Amino acid sequence: MEKTQVSSQNQPHERTVDSKALFGDEREITISHREDLYRLSITKLGKLILTK
């Protein structure tokens, strides 16, 4: 049986945004999605946490 390779050209384009562009000098931002608000925070260890 032959293996089929999936070309990256067939993958949907994903936009990449640098976290510095989102946060600037802040450690927390609010994201509005539909009618809900989410909080995206940078932890002390540099990880990202998204909470509703």
C-alpha positions in Angstrom: 0.0 0.0 0.0 1.4 3.4 -0.9 1.6 6.3 1.6 0.1 9.6 0.5 1.9 12.7 1.6 -0.2 15.8 2.4 1.2 18.9 0.8 1.5 22.0 3.0 -0.1 23.9 0.1 -3.4 22.1 0.9 -3.4 23.2 4.5 -5.4 26.3 5.4 -3.4 29.4 6.0 -2.9 30.3 9.7 -2.0 33.8 10.7 0.8 34.1 13.2 0.8 37.1 15.6 3.8 37.7 17.9 2.7 37.9 21.5 4.6 41.2 21.9 2.3 42.7 19.2 -0.7 41.6 21.3 0.5 42.4 24.8 3.0 45.3 24.3 4.2 46.0 27.8 1.1 44.5 29.5 0.9 41.0 31.0 -2.9 40.6 30.4 -5.3 41.5 27.6 -9.0 41.0 27.1 -10.3 39.3 24.0 -13.9 39.7 22.8 -15.2 36.6 21.0 -18.8 36.7 19.8 -20.6 38.0 22.9 -18.1 36.6 25.5 -15.0 38.2 27.0 -11.8 36.1 27.6 -8.7 37.1 29.5 -5.3 36.1 28.0 -2.5 36.3 30.6 1.3 35.7 30.6 2.3 33.8 33.7 5.5 34.4 35.8 7.1 31.5 33.9 6.2 33.0 30.5 3.3 30.7 29.6 0.0 31.8 28.2 -3.3 31.2 30.0 -6.7 31.9 28.4 -9.7 32.1 30.9 -13.3 33.0 30.4 
